[in-house]
Each structure stands twice: as C-alpha cells, then as structure tokens.
Amino acid sequence: MARRRSSGQGNGASAAIDLVSRIERVEAELSPAERRVAEVVRQDFRAATRLTIAELAARAGVSQPTVTRFCRSVGSSSFNDFKIQLATTMTVAAVYLTSDRVFGDDVGQLAQAVMMHAANAVREGLDQLDTAAVSMAIDRLAASRRIDIYGQGGGSAAVVEDAKLRLFRLGIPVSAFTDGHQQRMSAATLRPGDAVFAISNSGRSKPVIDAVESARSFGATTIALTRPGTPLAAKAEIVIAVTIAEADDILRPTPSRYAHMAIVDTIATGVAARLGTRGRDALRRVRYAVTRIGIAIPTPSMDPTPLMNHTAQGD
C-alpha cells in the first residue's frame, strides 16, 4: 500500500513544525509497526532521546529497519537526526508535552494519556492555524446580523453547541443546528449580512455541505472549520483548515474536538474584541444575570459575594 512519506532532507515544511507535532500529524499514515514505535516514543519523550536504535526497536517489538522507516516517515533523515530533532523539541517545549506528576495507578496513567493527548491536539491545531483566515472569520462574524452554526456527529455537534454559547453572549443572534433538514431550512432564510459557521472534522457531511452551498448562494458569508481539501472546504468562502490525527485507540475521545474548541474560543474572543463596547456591554449584562442567582465564578476583578450578601439582606 502506497503511503505518503515526508523527508527531513530539504523539507522546509517539516523543519518549521516541531517533531512531536509531525509524529501526530502522520500517525494515521504509519504502518502498524511504525505506530508501535510512535507509542513507545510518546510514552517518554526524554527517554527516547537517550535510547539506541536497538533499544527502541526492542521496546516497540519491531526491527531496527522499521525504526529507521518511522524516522523517515516523520521527516528525519536518520535515527540520529530523529534524536537530535526530538531533543531540540524537548528543550523548547517540554513543559507543554509532559506533566510533573508521576502516576502509579491505572486510572492516573489513563488520565495522563487522555489529557496529554488533548493538550497535544490543541498544540497541533495552533501549529497549523491560518491566522489570516481566522482574522477574516472574526471580522465577518463581528459584522454579521445573524449567525447560524452547522455541524453533525458526536464530536462536531458538541463543538457547535459550545460555539453557540460563546457567541450569543456577545449580543449577536445565534442559532445552532445539528439536524440536516433544519440546516437546509436555515440556509434558505439567510441573506447578505448573515453568516454561517460550519464545523466538521471529516468535511464530508453531506447535509452540512449542501446547507453551506445553499447559504452561500443566498449571499451569506460561509465559514468552515474543517480539514483541508475536503468537499466542505471547497464550498465555504473562508476555510480554517486543520488536520488532527485520530487516536489509534478507539476508546479514546476524538482529539480533533479539543483543537476545534480551542479555535472556537479564539474566534469568539476575537469577535468580542472587534465588537468593543457592544460586546463588553452584552457580556456585562450576562455576567450580572448569572451573578444574581449565585452561579458566577469569582475572578480577581469581580467577586459576586458582596452583591449576593447585599441582595440577601435586601430580601
């Protein structure tokens, strides 16, 4: 089976991305034996920089040539080059890749694996982020009369709801649709000045693609957070393209969800900044509303306790 290989020689794109991100980006394309090497490396990045090729092969239960193929697959020219690049990555980014806590129990080790995988997915999303596309999306959403958000499936549907919560608090009319029929009906009611924000990890959900195409035909701005080169990316006007490799362990949560949520938070924060006084006033009123019922979490600049005490005394 033919698989795309990256090479560390003369590959400017590989050199610009840290080695850990490269491993995660190509993991889905690795052979089963190479994925075992990747898993051993991921278990202890620092230890991997000190292993010989024979030791790494033995730990992964593979041959030494398989280790060499793995190194070339992730953009290194040789095993020694791989160790140098990994050591460089650890020098710069070790604090983001590991936890100081050492777990001796199964649940602790499970939590570490899941949470560090989530953190790495967010970092990989940042590495790939097209800031020009994000800036354009922020500008269009901030100027929109109405925003409709589309997505389907377990992961994307959850992010769609989160995006709605982030954006409606800014005083913009926002709706979220995870049903294909409702997405099509929503698109048919849009017009210039409105915006659609479609979220899809696969980029191949036909109802979402059709709704985006319809919304664009009616003059609405269409923004897609999805993989590059997908049918959804081809239909949207503004594409925020990220590719997050899926975990080989089917029991783990989909890692793309974490990256997408971080990007949604980035966009929502940018929209709030673009709205200026209008956005701050809406957030202030929302904060006051939840403070009145005692569910606002105190921040250094806003502790609701005095207000709650005053309200209780007044009652």
C-alpha positions as MATLAB code, in Angstrom:
seq = 'MARRRSSGQGNGASAAIDLVSRIERVEAELSPAERRVAEVVRQDFRAATRLTIAELAARAGVSQPTVTRFCRSVGSSSFNDFKIQLATTMTVAAVYLTSDRVFGDDVGQLAQAVMMHAANAVREGLDQLDTAAVSMAIDRLAASRRIDIYGQGGGSAAVVEDAKLRLFRLGIPVSAFTDGHQQRMSAATLRPGDAVFAISNSGRSKPVIDAVESARSFGATTIALTRPGTPLAAKAEIVIAVTIAEADDILRPTPSRYAHMAIVDTIATGVAARLGTRGRDALRRVRYAVTRIGIAIPTPSMDPTPLMNHTAQGD';
ca = [
       0.000    0.000    0.000;
       1.401    3.366   -1.009;
       1.683    5.895    1.784;
       2.802    9.471    1.736;
       6.250    9.903    3.188;
       7.819   13.104    4.405;
      11.534   13.613    4.243;
      13.707   15.632    6.512;
      16.052   16.484    3.673;
      15.159   19.736    2.035;
      11.700   19.755    3.551;
      11.089   23.292    4.784;
       7.581   22.470    5.966;
       8.869   19.689    8.244;
      11.594   21.892    9.671;
       9.038   24.540   10.592;
       6.950   22.132   12.689;
       8.174   20.544   15.907;
       8.836   16.822   15.807;
       6.064   15.838   18.211;
       3.503   17.611   16.001;
       4.913   15.838   12.961;
       4.539   12.443   14.651;
       0.898   13.157   15.463;
       0.193   14.558   12.002;
       1.375   11.444   10.127;
       0.361    8.838   12.717;
      -2.707    7.727   10.778;
      -0.493    7.027    7.746;
       2.066    4.918    9.599;
       2.169    1.147    9.385;
       1.077   -0.770   12.491;
       4.728   -1.488   13.324;
       5.696    2.174   12.965;
       2.780    3.179   15.190;
       4.200    0.929   17.909;
       7.448    2.899   17.654;
       5.485    6.161   17.905;
       3.694    4.912   21.013;
       6.964    3.998   22.752;
       8.408    7.412   21.922;
       5.274    9.170   23.179;
       5.344    7.309   26.495;
       8.574    9.073   27.446;
       9.946   11.651   25.026;
      13.039   12.342   27.114;
      13.959    8.675   27.435;
      13.606    8.263   23.675;
      16.393   10.791   23.131;
      18.777    8.517   25.064;
      17.868    5.152   23.520;
      19.912    3.407   20.873;
      18.115    2.233   17.763;
      18.378   -1.344   19.031;
      16.839   -0.407   22.404;
      13.948    1.482   20.806;
      13.289   -1.398   18.403;
      13.259   -3.886   21.296;
      10.842   -1.797   23.370;
       8.468   -1.442   20.422;
       8.821   -5.081   19.428;
       9.895   -4.213   15.876;
      13.010   -4.481   13.737;
      15.679   -1.779   13.512;
      14.826   -1.066    9.840;
      11.256   -0.355   10.985;
      12.589    2.274   13.400;
      14.545    3.837   10.524;
      11.422    3.888    8.348;
       9.493    5.516   11.183;
      12.148    8.237   11.485;
      11.926    8.990    7.776;
       8.119    8.995    7.905;
       8.169   11.815   10.462;
      10.631   13.930    8.488;
      14.014   12.873    9.883;
      16.802   11.702    7.606;
      18.107    9.101   10.063;
      17.697    7.787   13.598;
      20.429   10.148   14.841;
      18.713   13.072   13.121;
      15.443   11.983   14.771;
      17.039   12.037   18.239;
      18.566   15.465   17.635;
      15.225   16.899   16.490;
      13.404   15.301   19.410;
      15.953   16.674   21.888;
      15.535   20.130   20.339;
      11.760   19.885   20.675;
      12.051   18.820   24.298;
      14.390   21.715   25.078;
      11.889   24.245   23.761;
       8.543   22.643   24.537;
       8.980   20.027   27.267;
       6.743   21.910   29.695;
       3.847   21.576   27.240;
       4.387   17.882   26.486;
       4.726   16.318   29.915;
       3.297   16.520   33.396;
       5.436   16.709   36.524;
       3.107   14.324   38.302;
       4.024   10.632   38.225;
       1.129    8.175   38.486;
       1.485    4.676   39.890;
      -2.123    3.610   39.398;
      -4.005    2.578   36.270;
      -6.556    5.387   36.409;
      -3.828    8.013   36.861;
      -1.928    6.689   33.868;
      -5.149    6.648   31.846;
      -5.894   10.251   32.816;
      -2.372   11.281   31.871;
      -2.631    9.603   28.469;
      -6.014   11.156   27.647;
      -5.259   14.647   28.948;
      -1.805   14.939   27.417;
      -3.243   13.722   24.119;
      -5.841   16.514   24.379;
      -3.154   19.105   25.136;
      -1.092   17.912   22.180;
      -4.123   18.160   19.883;
      -4.617   21.802   20.903;
      -0.947   22.499   20.279;
      -1.099   20.884   16.852;
      -4.136   22.992   15.991;
      -2.137   26.084   16.927;
       0.794   24.947   14.780;
      -1.469   24.671   11.731;
      -3.595   27.756   12.336;
      -4.029   30.086    9.351;
      -4.239   33.373   11.223;
      -5.270   35.301    8.110;
      -8.324   33.045    7.691;
      -9.158   33.319   11.403;
      -8.869   37.116   11.255;
     -11.209   37.246    8.265;
     -13.686   34.968   10.045;
     -13.593   37.189   13.127;
     -14.251   40.314   11.041;
     -17.178   38.758    9.161;
     -18.793   37.270   12.271;
     -18.466   40.538   14.203;
     -20.207   42.363   11.360;
     -22.973   39.774   10.932;
     -26.639   40.465   11.512;
     -27.196   36.810   12.348;
     -25.011   33.709   12.750;
     -26.180   30.142   12.135;
     -23.833   27.302   13.141;
     -23.950   23.872   11.483;
     -22.421   20.524   12.426;
     -23.290   16.854   12.769;
     -21.992   13.816   14.628;
     -20.894   13.320   18.213;
     -17.756   15.470   18.157;
     -18.803   18.304   15.833;
     -22.296   18.615   17.309;
     -20.797   19.232   20.755;
     -18.474   21.913   19.369;
     -21.396   23.537   17.533;
     -23.295   23.930   20.814;
     -20.188   25.311   22.504;
     -19.709   27.836   19.679;
     -23.301   28.999   20.135;
     -22.731   29.547   23.853;
     -19.560   31.515   23.157;
     -21.107   33.801   20.541;
     -24.693   34.501   21.624;
     -23.430   36.089   24.860;
     -21.959   38.870   22.719;
     -25.406   40.126   21.765;
     -25.474   38.612   18.269;
     -28.493   36.485   17.261;
     -27.006   32.968   17.058;
     -28.618   29.611   16.317;
     -27.078   26.136   16.239;
     -28.379   23.344   14.015;
     -27.262   19.718   14.154;
     -30.192   18.311   12.165;
     -29.657   18.135    8.414;
     -33.199   19.177    7.480;
     -33.081   22.176    9.796;
     -29.695   23.173    8.398;
     -31.161   23.310    4.899;
     -34.180   25.300    6.096;
     -31.938   27.702    7.980;
     -29.763   28.258    4.907;
     -32.820   29.107    2.827;
     -33.696   32.002    5.159;
     -30.269   33.668    5.077;
     -29.295   36.746    3.103;
     -26.334   39.110    2.668;
     -25.152   40.307    6.079;
     -25.752   36.919    7.694;
     -23.100   34.271    8.339;
     -22.833   30.501    8.540;
     -20.142   28.834   10.653;
     -19.850   25.149    9.735;
     -17.794   22.777   11.899;
     -16.888   19.331   10.615;
     -13.821   17.224   11.347;
     -14.367   14.999    8.305;
     -15.519   17.761    5.980;
     -17.735   15.182    4.262;
     -21.105   15.502    5.987;
     -23.444   15.947    3.013;
     -26.241   17.862    4.804;
     -23.692   20.368    6.140;
     -22.052   20.731    2.724;
     -25.408   21.248    0.996;
     -26.533   23.805    3.594;
     -23.293   25.774    3.263;
     -23.603   25.791   -0.524;
     -27.203   26.982   -0.256;
     -26.376   29.706    2.280;
     -23.581   30.995    0.072;
     -25.929   31.131   -2.936;
     -28.213   33.425   -0.923;
     -25.323   35.810   -0.200;
     -24.444   34.786    3.349;
     -20.824   34.605    4.466;
     -19.802   30.949    4.839;
     -17.000   29.900    7.198;
     -15.824   26.329    7.675;
     -13.642   24.817   10.378;
     -12.616   21.528    8.791;
      -9.862   19.506    7.151;
      -8.201   20.933    4.031;
      -9.046   19.507    0.635;
     -12.494   18.269    1.678;
     -15.864   18.876   -0.041;
     -16.870   21.252    2.754;
     -13.653   23.248    2.362;
     -14.403   23.562   -1.356;
     -17.864   25.057   -0.726;
     -17.034   27.570    2.013;
     -15.848   31.106    1.392;
     -13.485   31.200    4.385;
     -11.742   27.983    5.400;
      -9.960   27.433    8.723;
      -8.181   24.207    7.847;
      -6.711   21.890   10.470;
      -5.892   18.191   10.388;
      -5.694   16.401   13.720;
      -4.691   12.738   13.547;
      -7.184   10.379   15.120;
      -6.047    8.195   18.015;
      -5.288    4.580   17.169;
      -7.079    3.596   20.402;
     -10.803    3.703   19.559;
     -11.650    4.015   23.260;
     -10.072    7.489   23.473;
     -12.130   10.624   22.750;
     -11.706   12.184   19.309;
      -8.746   14.571   19.702;
      -9.916   16.973   16.978;
     -12.692   18.097   19.336;
     -10.148   19.718   21.658;
      -8.412   21.584   18.836;
     -11.728   22.753   17.376;
     -12.937   24.025   20.751;
      -9.716   25.980   21.237;
     -10.110   27.553   17.787;
     -13.745   28.404   18.531;
     -12.635   30.094   21.758;
     -10.032   32.057   19.789;
     -12.654   33.213   17.288;
     -15.189   34.132   19.984;
     -12.587   36.132   21.897;
     -11.611   37.913   18.684;
     -15.237   38.720   17.875;
     -15.722   40.127   21.372;
     -12.682   42.362   20.888;
     -13.919   43.527   17.458;
     -17.340   44.417   18.891;
     -15.716   46.629   21.525;
     -18.211   48.382   23.783;
     -21.147   46.474   22.331;
     -19.576   43.118   23.176;
     -18.431   44.188   26.640;
     -21.871   45.560   27.469;
     -23.539   42.288   26.453;
     -21.066   40.254   28.499;
     -21.555   42.572   31.467;
     -25.299   42.035   31.396;
     -24.885   38.263   31.078;
     -22.451   38.257   33.977;
     -24.805   40.300   36.104;
     -27.703   37.955   35.297;
     -25.840   34.845   36.475;
     -24.335   36.674   39.451;
     -27.829   37.470   40.687;
     -28.570   33.768   41.085;
     -25.216   32.943   42.632;
     -23.607   30.840   39.888;
     -20.925   33.237   38.652;
     -17.406   32.034   39.446;
     -15.406   34.778   41.227;
     -12.480   36.339   39.376;
      -9.805   38.625   40.844;
     -11.639   41.638   39.411;
     -15.210   40.551   40.105;
     -16.223   38.688   43.243;
     -20.045   38.377   43.436;
     -20.074   37.693   47.180;
     -20.685   41.323   48.293;
     -23.523   41.653   45.796;
     -25.075   38.384   46.903;
     -24.821   39.372   50.568;
     -26.430   42.730   49.785;
     -29.216   41.069   47.811;
     -29.899   38.566   50.585;
     -30.101   41.344   53.174;
     -32.417   43.333   50.946;
     -34.717   40.360   50.545;
];
